[in-house]
Amino acid sequence: MAEKTFQPLSSPQKVRPSVQFAKAMRRNDLVTSIRDNFTLTTWLLIGGLLQGIAITAFGSLALLPTAMAIAYRTADHLLMLAGWKKNRYASEVLLTKFGAQMPSSDGTFGSTPADRPVVVFIIGAKSNHPLGLFGPDYKKIGTSFEAMVAELEASAEKSGFLGRSNWINRAEQEASNETMSVMYFRDYESLHRYAHGPLHMEAVKNWVKVVKRNPHIAIYHETYVVPKGNWENIYINSKPTGMSATSYPVRSGQGNGETVEWMSPIVDASKGPLRVAARRLQMNHLRGYEEEKDDIWNKTYVEGYGTSRT
């Protein structure tokens, strides 16, 4: 009996999802980068200094705003813990097991995992200056990169750009400012074509000038050209991230013409061929072994959730 096609967990959208959240993403990236640029001790010392100045100027009344803010945040979290207020940290979280598979041009999904190749492009930057991200010319690098991403987003159907997720890297450091983007492209030709386009080549010329006078600025990238059947992913109770945060142009017939819409790759992975890694990777020689081991996972899942994943 032929396996059913993958079940999508969303419908096509007229606007590319990543475009909708671009402003919020840039704002969050900036706040996170500034927060990460200083150690916890530095932030505490800054806060202590400001509080001391306020007390000197206004006396004990200066403690009131701080006390009110702490009381509000404590009450806010207690209400979420008690279930009397919606848990905002779980906003956009999909409370299920899901995977990311590429839809066809008409918005439908097949039943074969990883049935097309994908290119994973990792790019990052870091300032090794004592001032971190406030060091000379570091902002220019970020501005240039965001301009290129905006161009990719605006021409995603043509450029082959599928989406990206941003990260603050190097967790082993007490404070850092290293940012990294994991980007996905339809194929290497799309990435190569953009790399030799006008905006990127202009950025390369500017980079040569910047790094010559500012050797403290580091940039890097890695490219992985992944053939079909050689990639897999799984997400449980997660927000869309990584490949599951990408989107694909699909065409739907309306009237006499076709309309381009954007399809999320998110599909149900609680059963069928996406249930175990060997099948997601099309490694049929490991299927028996993987499915035998998966019985152990399934028993654990039943104990925790009360239902089977199969």
Beta strands, then each sheet from edge to edge (+ up, - down):
strand 1: 94-100
strand 2: 118-127
strand 3: 161-168
strand 4: 179-185
strand 5: 217-226
strand 6: 235-238
strand 7: 248-254
strand 8: 257-263
strand 9: 266-268
sheet 1: 6+ 1- 9+
sheet 2: 3+ 4- 2+ 5-
sheet 3: 7+ 8-
end
